[in-house]
Amino acid sequence: MREYEKIRCAIIRGGTSKGVFLLENDLPRDPETRDRVILAIFGSPDPRQINGLGGADSLTSKVAIIGRSSRPDADVDYTFGQVSITAPLVDYKGNCGNISSAVGPFAIDEGLVKAVEPVTTVRIFNTNTGKIIAAEVPVKDGRAVTEGDLAIDGVPGTGARITLNFLDSGGAITGKLLPTGNLKDEITLSDGTRLTVSLVDAANPAVFFKAADLGLTGVELPDAVNSNPQLLARIEEIRSIAAEMMGLAHRLEATAKSPAVPKIVFVSPPCAYKTSDGRVIEAGQIDLVARTMSMQKMHKAFAVTGGICTSTAAKLEGTVVSEVLGPSARQGNVVRLGHPSGTLEFEIEITRDAGGNLRLEKAAVARTARRIMDGFVYVPRRIFWPEV
C-alpha cells in the first residue's frame, strides 16, 4: 500500500498574496477530511510550516478551491481559506481579494473557462460571501497573459493588468452594509478606554478606528506594531468586540474561531511617510493612510477586500474613515490608500435605492497575478483515513 496520495495543485501569486490553488473535484467531499488534507498540504500547524507548502506568513498561507459553477450567473465557484499557521484551522469566513485576482487566470489556464482574446471576463462566484466577482483577464493564444506594465506596490516588477469588480458587495458576510445600522459606534475596552469605531461590511466586514484615538501616529510599519504585544492585544480586543457586535463570534472566542474576519483597520489623514522599503509616499499621492492586520499581525501591504471596505467606509459620510479622508476624494469615485508597502487605488460607487437604502454598486481594483509552479502535492494516506 502506498503511503501518499497525490493531489494536483498550483502555487500562484495573486496581488500581494500567494496561495495554493486546488481543483474542487480533487479534494475529499467531507469537510473535516478536506480541512485535514489542506492543513497537511500547508504543513500546519507549525510556525515554520516546514513540512508543507506554506510560507510561514499569513500572506502566503492561503488556499483557493476552484470548480465549475452550476449557477447561470457564474463561470466558476471559488472558495477561499485562510490557513492558520499555529492552529489546526482553515478559516472560510471571508474572502481574499488578492487571491481572487488569480482565480480568473487559473480558470482560463485550466480550461474551466473558454479563452477569448484579447480580454476574457470570468464570472467568479465566491462561496465565502455569496457574491459575484467579475475578473477581466488579458488573454493571448488561449492562455492568460502574465507579462505587462502594471506595477503594484508590494510586488517586484510589473505584470498584466487584471481588473476585478466586486459586484454588489455590500453586506457580503453580515447581509448589511452597516451591520449595526450606525455610521459610528462606541465601544469600551477592558482597561476602560472608550473608542469610537465604524463597522462596515463591503467585500469583507471590517472595524475601523482612528489611529490617534489609540495613541498611534498612523504611519507605523509592521515591525513596530508586531513587536509590541500590548498593542497587538488591544487591537485584537477591538476586533473581537466588533466580531460580537456583527454577530460573527462571541468576543471571547473570536480569536480562535474567526481570526481573519472581521478585518481591523486604523486610519489617519493623508501625510508623507516612509514605506517598508524606504520610499517616501507624499501626502498628495493618497487620500488617507491606513493600516490593517492579518491574523493578528500587521499586514505588510493591504488586503484588497479590506481596501474595498476601507474605501467604501471613506465614501460613507459620517464614519470615522470619512472624517480623515482627503478633500480630493470627496467629490470623485476614486480612493487612494497609503499602506506600509505603498499605495492602493479603488473605484467606488455608492447609490441609494427607492427606499433610501445604501447600495454599493461598484468596487473595482487592478491587480496582477503569476503562476509560479504546478504539479502534485503529496499527502499522507493516514490524513484521509486516520483509522487505517
C-alpha positions as CSV (number, residue, x, y, z in Angstrom):
1,M,0.0,0.0,0.0
2,R,1.4,3.4,-1.0
3,E,2.0,5.9,1.8
4,Y,0.8,9.0,0.0
5,E,-2.0,10.3,-2.2
6,K,-1.1,12.8,-5.0
7,I,-3.2,15.9,-5.5
8,R,-2.9,18.4,-8.4
9,C,-2.1,21.9,-7.3
10,A,-0.6,25.2,-8.4
11,I,1.1,27.9,-6.4
12,I,0.1,31.3,-7.7
13,R,0.7,34.8,-6.6
14,G,-2.4,37.0,-6.7
15,G,-1.7,40.6,-5.9
16,T,0.4,40.8,-2.8
17,S,-0.5,37.4,-1.6
18,K,0.4,33.8,-2.6
19,G,-1.7,30.8,-2.4
20,V,-2.1,27.1,-3.2
21,F,-4.8,26.6,-5.9
22,L,-6.7,23.3,-5.9
23,L,-9.5,21.9,-8.0
24,E,-12.6,21.2,-6.0
25,N,-13.1,17.7,-7.6
26,D,-9.6,16.7,-6.4
27,L,-10.4,17.2,-2.7
28,P,-12.5,15.0,-0.4
29,R,-16.1,16.0,-0.2
30,D,-16.3,15.5,3.6
31,P,-15.5,19.0,5.1
32,E,-13.5,17.7,8.0
33,T,-11.4,15.4,5.9
34,R,-10.9,18.1,3.3
35,D,-9.5,20.5,6.0
36,R,-7.2,17.9,7.3
37,V,-5.8,17.4,3.8
38,I,-5.4,21.2,3.3
39,L,-3.6,21.6,6.7
40,A,-1.3,18.7,5.6
41,I,-0.6,20.4,2.3
42,F,0.4,23.6,4.1
43,G,2.3,21.9,6.9
44,S,0.0,23.4,9.5
45,P,0.0,23.8,12.4
46,D,3.7,24.7,12.6
47,P,5.3,28.2,12.9
48,R,7.7,27.3,10.0
49,Q,5.3,25.2,8.0
50,I,8.4,23.3,7.2
51,N,6.6,20.1,6.2
52,G,4.3,21.7,3.7
53,L,3.9,24.4,1.0
54,G,3.0,27.2,3.4
55,G,5.4,30.1,3.6
56,A,5.3,30.7,7.4
57,D,3.5,34.0,6.8
58,S,-0.3,34.8,6.8
59,L,0.0,36.3,3.3
60,T,1.3,33.0,1.9
61,S,-0.8,30.6,3.9
62,K,-3.9,30.8,1.7
63,V,-5.9,28.3,-0.2
64,A,-8.2,28.7,-3.2
65,I,-10.6,25.9,-4.1
66,I,-12.0,26.2,-7.7
67,G,-14.6,24.3,-9.6
68,R,-17.1,24.8,-12.5
69,S,-20.2,26.6,-11.4
70,S,-23.7,25.4,-11.8
71,R,-25.0,29.0,-11.4
72,P,-26.3,30.7,-14.6
73,D,-24.6,34.0,-13.5
74,A,-21.1,32.5,-12.9
75,D,-18.4,30.5,-14.7
76,V,-16.6,29.1,-11.7
77,D,-17.1,28.7,-7.9
78,Y,-14.3,29.8,-5.7
79,T,-13.8,29.2,-2.0
80,F,-11.1,31.0,-0.1
81,G,-9.5,29.6,3.0
82,Q,-7.1,31.4,5.4
83,V,-4.9,28.5,6.7
84,S,-3.8,29.1,10.2
85,I,-0.1,28.6,10.8
86,T,-0.3,28.0,14.6
87,A,-3.7,26.2,14.9
88,P,-5.4,23.3,13.1
89,L,-7.9,25.7,11.5
90,V,-8.9,26.8,8.0
91,D,-10.9,30.0,8.2
92,Y,-13.6,30.3,5.5
93,K,-15.5,33.2,7.0
94,G,-14.3,35.8,4.5
95,N,-12.7,36.3,1.1
96,C,-9.2,37.5,0.0
97,G,-9.3,40.0,-2.8
98,N,-5.6,39.5,-3.7
99,I,-6.1,35.7,-4.2
100,S,-9.3,36.5,-6.1
101,S,-7.2,38.2,-8.7
102,A,-5.6,34.9,-9.6
103,V,-8.8,32.9,-9.9
104,G,-9.6,34.1,-13.4
105,P,-6.2,33.3,-14.9
106,F,-6.3,29.9,-13.2
107,A,-9.7,29.1,-14.5
108,I,-8.7,30.0,-18.1
109,D,-5.4,28.1,-18.0
110,E,-7.1,25.0,-16.5
111,G,-9.8,25.0,-19.3
112,L,-12.7,25.8,-16.9
113,V,-13.4,29.0,-18.9
114,K,-13.1,29.4,-22.7
115,A,-10.3,31.9,-23.5
116,V,-11.5,34.9,-25.6
117,E,-8.9,37.3,-26.9
118,P,-7.9,40.0,-26.1
119,V,-9.8,40.0,-22.7
120,T,-11.8,37.3,-21.1
121,T,-14.3,38.2,-18.4
122,V,-14.5,35.4,-15.9
123,R,-17.6,35.5,-13.6
124,I,-16.5,34.2,-10.2
125,F,-19.0,33.1,-7.6
126,N,-17.2,33.5,-4.2
127,T,-18.8,30.9,-1.9
128,N,-17.5,32.7,1.2
129,T,-19.5,35.8,0.6
130,G,-22.2,34.6,-1.8
131,K,-21.1,37.4,-4.2
132,I,-20.0,37.6,-7.8
133,I,-16.6,39.0,-8.8
134,A,-16.1,39.9,-12.5
135,A,-12.5,39.5,-13.5
136,E,-11.2,41.0,-16.8
137,V,-8.2,38.9,-17.7
138,P,-5.9,39.6,-20.7
139,V,-5.6,36.5,-23.0
140,K,-3.3,35.5,-25.8
141,D,-3.0,32.2,-27.6
142,G,-5.6,30.6,-25.3
143,R,-3.7,31.4,-22.1
144,A,-3.9,34.1,-19.5
145,V,-1.2,36.8,-20.1
146,T,1.2,37.3,-17.2
147,E,3.6,39.9,-18.5
148,G,2.6,43.6,-18.6
149,D,3.3,47.1,-17.5
150,L,1.2,47.4,-14.3
151,A,3.2,47.8,-11.1
152,I,1.6,47.2,-7.8
153,D,3.2,48.2,-4.5
154,G,4.4,45.2,-2.5
155,V,5.3,43.1,-5.6
156,P,8.6,43.4,-7.5
157,G,8.4,44.2,-11.2
158,T,5.3,44.6,-13.4
159,G,2.6,42.3,-14.7
160,A,-0.6,42.2,-16.9
161,R,-3.5,44.2,-15.6
162,I,-6.4,42.2,-14.2
163,T,-9.4,44.3,-13.3
164,L,-11.6,43.0,-10.6
165,N,-15.1,44.3,-10.0
166,F,-16.8,43.1,-6.8
167,L,-20.4,43.3,-7.8
168,D,-23.0,44.3,-5.2
169,S,-20.5,43.6,-2.4
170,G,-22.2,45.4,0.4
171,G,-23.3,43.2,3.2
172,A,-21.0,40.4,2.0
173,I,-21.0,38.4,5.3
174,T,-23.5,40.1,7.6
175,G,-26.1,41.0,5.0
176,K,-25.9,44.7,5.7
177,L,-23.5,47.4,4.6
178,L,-23.7,48.8,8.1
179,P,-24.0,45.8,10.3
180,T,-25.2,47.7,13.4
181,G,-27.2,50.2,11.4
182,N,-24.9,53.0,12.6
183,L,-22.2,55.0,10.9
184,K,-20.3,55.1,14.3
185,D,-20.5,53.1,17.5
186,E,-18.8,53.5,20.9
187,I,-17.0,50.6,22.5
188,T,-15.2,50.2,25.8
189,L,-12.1,48.2,26.2
190,S,-11.2,46.1,29.3
191,D,-8.9,48.8,30.5
192,G,-11.7,51.4,30.4
193,T,-10.7,53.1,27.2
194,R,-13.7,54.3,25.2
195,L,-13.2,54.2,21.5
196,T,-15.3,55.4,18.5
197,V,-15.4,52.9,15.7
198,S,-17.2,52.3,12.5
199,L,-18.4,48.8,11.4
200,V,-18.8,48.3,7.7
201,D,-19.3,45.2,5.6
202,A,-18.2,45.6,2.0
203,A,-16.5,42.6,0.3
204,N,-15.4,41.6,3.9
205,P,-16.6,43.1,7.2
206,A,-14.2,45.4,9.0
207,V,-14.0,47.6,12.1
208,F,-12.3,51.0,11.8
209,F,-10.8,53.4,14.3
210,K,-8.7,56.5,14.1
211,A,-5.0,55.8,14.8
212,A,-4.7,58.9,17.0
213,D,-7.5,57.6,19.3
214,L,-5.3,54.7,20.4
215,G,-2.1,56.9,20.6
216,L,-0.8,55.9,17.2
217,T,0.7,58.0,14.5
218,G,-1.0,56.0,11.8
219,V,2.2,55.6,9.7
220,E,3.6,52.7,11.8
221,L,5.3,49.9,9.9
222,P,4.8,46.2,10.6
223,D,7.9,45.7,12.7
224,A,6.9,48.5,15.1
225,V,3.4,47.0,15.7
226,N,4.3,43.3,15.6
227,S,7.0,43.7,18.2
228,N,4.6,45.3,20.7
229,P,2.5,42.6,22.3
230,Q,0.5,45.0,24.5
231,L,-0.6,46.9,21.3
232,L,-1.4,43.7,19.5
233,A,-3.6,42.6,22.3
234,R,-5.5,45.9,22.4
235,I,-6.1,45.8,18.6
236,E,-7.3,42.2,18.8
237,E,-9.6,43.1,21.7
238,I,-11.2,45.8,19.4
239,R,-11.6,43.3,16.6
240,S,-13.1,40.7,19.0
241,I,-15.7,43.2,20.3
242,A,-16.6,44.1,16.7
243,A,-16.9,40.4,15.8
244,E,-19.6,40.1,18.6
245,M,-21.3,43.3,17.5
246,M,-21.5,42.0,13.9
247,G,-22.8,38.6,15.1
248,L,-19.8,36.7,13.8
249,A,-18.4,35.3,17.0
250,H,-18.5,35.8,20.8
251,R,-15.8,38.2,21.7
252,L,-14.0,35.6,23.9
253,E,-14.0,33.1,21.0
254,A,-13.3,35.5,18.1
255,T,-9.5,34.9,18.0
256,A,-9.8,31.1,17.9
257,K,-13.0,30.7,15.8
258,S,-12.8,33.7,13.5
259,P,-9.2,35.0,13.4
260,A,-9.4,36.5,10.0
261,V,-12.9,38.1,9.9
262,P,-13.8,40.8,10.6
263,K,-10.8,42.8,9.4
264,I,-9.5,45.6,11.6
265,V,-8.1,48.9,10.2
266,F,-6.8,52.0,11.7
267,V,-6.8,55.2,9.7
268,S,-5.3,58.7,9.7
269,P,-5.3,61.7,7.4
270,P,-3.1,61.8,4.3
271,C,0.5,62.7,5.2
272,A,4.0,62.0,4.0
273,Y,5.6,58.8,5.3
274,K,8.3,56.2,4.5
275,T,7.3,52.7,3.3
276,S,8.9,49.5,4.4
277,D,11.5,49.7,1.6
278,G,12.4,53.3,2.4
279,R,10.4,55.1,-0.3
280,V,8.6,58.3,0.6
281,I,4.9,58.5,-0.1
282,E,3.8,62.1,-0.3
283,A,0.6,63.4,1.1
284,G,-0.6,64.4,-2.3
285,Q,-0.4,60.8,-3.6
286,I,-3.0,59.4,-1.2
287,D,-6.4,60.2,0.2
288,L,-5.9,58.6,3.6
289,V,-3.3,56.5,5.5
290,A,-4.5,53.0,6.5
291,R,-3.0,50.0,8.3
292,T,-4.7,46.6,8.6
293,M,-4.0,43.4,10.4
294,S,-3.7,39.8,9.0
295,M,-4.1,37.0,11.5
296,Q,-3.2,39.2,14.5
297,K,-0.1,40.7,12.8
298,M,0.1,43.9,10.7
299,H,-0.3,43.3,7.0
300,K,2.8,44.1,5.1
301,A,0.8,45.7,2.4
302,F,-3.1,45.8,2.4
303,A,-5.8,43.3,1.8
304,V,-7.9,44.0,-1.3
305,T,-11.2,43.2,0.3
306,G,-10.1,45.2,3.3
307,G,-9.2,48.0,0.9
308,I,-12.7,47.8,-0.7
309,C,-14.3,48.0,2.7
310,T,-12.0,50.9,3.8
311,S,-12.7,52.9,0.6
312,T,-16.4,52.3,0.9
313,A,-16.3,53.4,4.5
314,A,-14.4,56.5,3.4
315,K,-17.2,57.4,1.0
316,L,-19.9,56.9,3.7
317,E,-20.2,60.4,5.2
318,G,-20.2,60.2,9.0
319,T,-17.9,57.2,9.5
320,V,-14.5,57.6,11.3
321,V,-12.9,56.9,7.9
322,S,-14.7,59.7,6.1
323,E,-13.5,62.1,8.8
324,V,-9.9,61.6,7.8
325,L,-10.5,61.5,4.0
326,G,-8.5,64.0,2.0
327,P,-10.5,66.7,0.1
328,S,-9.7,65.4,-3.5
329,A,-11.5,62.1,-2.9
330,R,-14.7,63.6,-1.5
331,Q,-16.1,64.5,-5.0
332,G,-15.0,61.7,-7.3
333,N,-15.2,57.9,-7.1
334,V,-11.5,57.1,-6.7
335,V,-10.0,56.5,-3.2
336,R,-6.2,56.1,-2.8
337,L,-5.0,54.3,0.3
338,G,-1.5,54.7,1.7
339,H,-0.2,51.4,3.2
340,P,3.2,50.0,4.5
341,S,4.3,49.0,1.0
342,G,2.9,51.9,-1.0
343,T,-0.5,52.8,-2.4
344,L,-3.6,51.1,-3.5
345,E,-6.4,52.6,-5.6
346,F,-10.1,51.7,-5.7
347,E,-13.1,52.9,-7.7
348,I,-16.2,53.1,-5.5
349,E,-19.8,53.9,-6.5
350,I,-22.5,54.0,-3.8
351,T,-26.1,54.8,-4.6
352,R,-29.4,54.8,-2.7
353,D,-32.4,52.7,-3.8
354,A,-36.0,53.9,-3.9
355,G,-36.3,53.0,-0.2
356,G,-33.3,55.2,0.7
357,N,-31.1,52.2,1.4
358,L,-27.4,52.4,0.6
359,R,-26.1,50.1,-2.2
360,L,-22.5,49.5,-3.2
361,E,-22.9,49.4,-7.0
362,K,-19.2,49.2,-7.9
363,A,-15.9,48.3,-6.1
364,A,-13.1,47.9,-8.7
365,V,-9.4,47.4,-8.3
366,A,-6.5,46.5,-10.7
367,R,-4.1,43.6,-9.7
368,T,-1.6,41.3,-11.3
369,A,-1.1,37.6,-10.9
370,R,1.5,35.0,-11.8
371,R,1.5,31.2,-11.8
372,I,4.8,30.1,-10.1
373,M,4.6,26.4,-10.3
374,D,2.2,23.5,-10.7
375,G,2.3,19.8,-10.2
376,F,1.4,17.4,-7.4
377,V,1.5,17.7,-3.7
378,Y,1.9,14.5,-1.6
379,V,-0.4,14.0,1.3
380,P,0.0,11.0,3.7
381,R,-2.8,8.5,3.3
382,R,-3.4,8.5,7.1
383,I,-4.7,12.1,6.7
384,F,-7.5,10.8,4.5
385,W,-8.2,7.6,6.6
386,P,-6.9,8.2,10.2
387,E,-8.2,4.8,11.3
388,V,-6.3,2.8,8.7
